[in-house]
Structure formats: C-alpha cells, structure tokens
Amino acid sequence: MTDTPRTGPEVPLTSGRSGAAAKGVGAVTALSVAGLVVYGVVVSGSWWLSVIIGVCGAVAVLVVAGMTVAITQDAEKTAALEAAGTRVEADVVAAERVEGADEVVYEIVLRIPVPDGVTFGVEHRCTHYACAAATRRSATTRPVIVDPTTRAWAVIH
C-alpha cells in the first residue's frame, strides 16, 4: 500500500431523522419566539424595551436557524457519503486521552485504506465511548466509511 497525504473532510454522521427533526424544532422555535416578541412589544409600553425585546428575539431566531441549517447539512453529507462510500476497517496508529476543562476528548490517529490500495492518515477527535476504548488498547481498528474519490470519511460509532 502506498501513502498519500491527500485527505478529505471528516463527515459527522447524522441521521436523516435528525435533519427532519431539526427543521421541525427550528420552525416551532422561530414561530414561538416571534409570537413572544410581538407580545413583548405590545405589552412593554416603551419603545426602548420594545427594541431590546425585538433584538433579543431576532438573535434567538438566528441562533436556532443556524443550528437547524448545520444539522440539516450534516444529514445531507452523511447520506451522500453512505451512498458513495464503502465501509473499511481503519488501523489506529495512535490514541490519546486529553482532559479539558469541562470534558474528556479522545484524539485518535487513523490510517484509512481506500479500495484502490492507497492509505491516508487522519485525526479524529470525539467523546464517544468506542473511541475511548481505542485509547486503552494498543493495536486496534475502528470501522470507517470512506468515499474513494473525494476521500471524505466518517468514523462509525
């Protein structure tokens, strides 16, 4: 097998249901916040309080819309990767547990084989218990979906 430095992006595995649910939650939240903003503006009685309520409501809607778009795009990328990709076993080259201020993150270096005989190395960071197990064992593998043409990949948890 030959090594190549060209790697594709990591795709966070997100189900189609999560994408649909995000759209529903986003729409309900936006309508609820809009109703509360209208109610707050009508009841407030002062123009400056109405402006503050309106700005806070707009920020809340933008934050929820951004999260909804991100989850929906992740679901679309996952569907595309599952359609074009193949499942392979990637060798764990190195694994390390990194303790942060509020959570423990596992950094795993993987060597992913592509069906054409080439391998490439990637770094995966997550908090999943399956990746935690990789830090406790020396020579182990992790299941991965890889697209041979774009080199996009995702660790299967």
N, C-alpha and C positions, 0 to 999 in steps of 0.2 A: 504494500500500500504506500502511496506517496502522500506527503503532507502538502497542504496548500493553505496559505494564510487567508484566503477569501472566505469570509463567513457571512451569513445572512442574519437578519434580525431575529431576536427571540420573540415568539408569539405567546402571550399569556392565554392559556386555554380557558375559553369562556363558552358556555353552552348557548345554544340558540334561545333557550327558555330565559336565560339571564338577560339577553338582549331585549327580548319582548317584554319581560317584566320591568326592565329599566325604563322602557318607553312608557309603559303604563304608570309607573310610580312618578316619572318625570311630569307627565301630563296632569295627574291628580295633584301633585305638589304645586305646579305652576298655577293651576286654577284656584287652589286653596289660598295660596299666598296672594294672588291677585284679588280675590274676594276680601281677604283680611286687609289688604292695603286700601281698597276702596272704602271699606267700613271704617278703618282708622282715619282716613282723610275726611270722611263725612262727620265723624264723631269728634275729632280733635278740636275743632273750633279755632285753631290758629294756623296761619299759613306756614310758619317755620316748622311746626310739628308735622304738618301735612307733608312738607318737603322731606323731612327726616324719615318719616314712615314710608314714603314713596321710594326714596333711595335705598333704604334697607330692604324693602320688598323686591326691588329690581336686582339688587346684589344677590339675594337669596334665589331668585329665579335663574339668574345667570349661573350660579354655582351648581344648582341642580341640573340645568340644561347641559353644562359641561360634563358632569358625571355621566349623564344619560348618553351623550354622544360618545364618550370614551368607552363605555361598556358595550354599546352597540357596535362600534368599530372593532373592538376586540372579538366580539362574537362573529363578525364577518370575516376577520382574518383567520380565526380558528376554523371556520367552515371551509375557507379556501385552502388552508394547509391540510386539513383532513382529506379533502378531495384530491389534491395533487401529491401529497406526501406519502411516505412509507414509514412503517414502524421498524426501528432498529434498536439494538442494544448499544449504548454508548459506554465506553470504559471510563471509570472515574480515575482521573490522573492524580488529583489532589482534592482534599476536602478539609475544610476548616470551620470551626465554630467561632463566631465573632459575637461577643456580647456588647450590645449597645446600651444606651441609657434606659430605654424602655422595652426592648425586646432582644431576643437572640436570633441572629441571622446565620444561615449556613451558606458558605461560599464553596462551590464545587466546580472544579475544572474538569470538563468532559472532553473526550476525544470521540467525535461522532463520525462513524463510517457512512459513506454515501454509496449507493448500489454500484456506481461506476468504478469503485475501487479506491477512491480518494478519501482521506480523512481530514477533518479540520477540528481545531480546538476552540472551545467556547467556555465562558464562565457563567455559571448560573447561581443566582442569589435568591434564597427564599427562606420561609419559616416552616415549611411543611415537614411533618414527622418522617416522611420517607427520605427526605434529603438529610435529616438529622441522623438517620441510620447509616447513611453513606460516610459520615464523619467518624463513625465508630468502627467501621470495617475497613481493612486496607484494600485489597483487590476486589472491587465490586463493580457492578454495572447498573445503569439506570435506563429504563425504557424512554425512547425519544421518538417523536415524529419529525421527519426531515423531508423537505422538498428538494430533490436533487438538482433542479435547475436554478432556483433562487437561493438555495442554502438556508431558507427560513427554517426554524426549528422550534420545538416546544418539548419540555420535559413532561412526561405523563405522570401525574401523581395519583 
